[in-house]
């Protein structure tokens, strides 16, 4: 084992899930919604319209 660092993957979440950093973004599990951390809970920021879905690539989270 090397180090004692644990890194959680918060790129997918559900509305109401806990989060640590305000303004942190995530995709809803169904990929229809972009979520934003507010007051330690994920809330709906943007609903992806049409054929667009929420996607995570590196540090970028958006509807495309």
Secondary structure, 3 states (H helix, E strand, C coil): CCCCCCCCCCCEECCCCECCCCCCEEEECCCCEEEEEECCEEEEEEECCCCCCEEEECCEEEEC
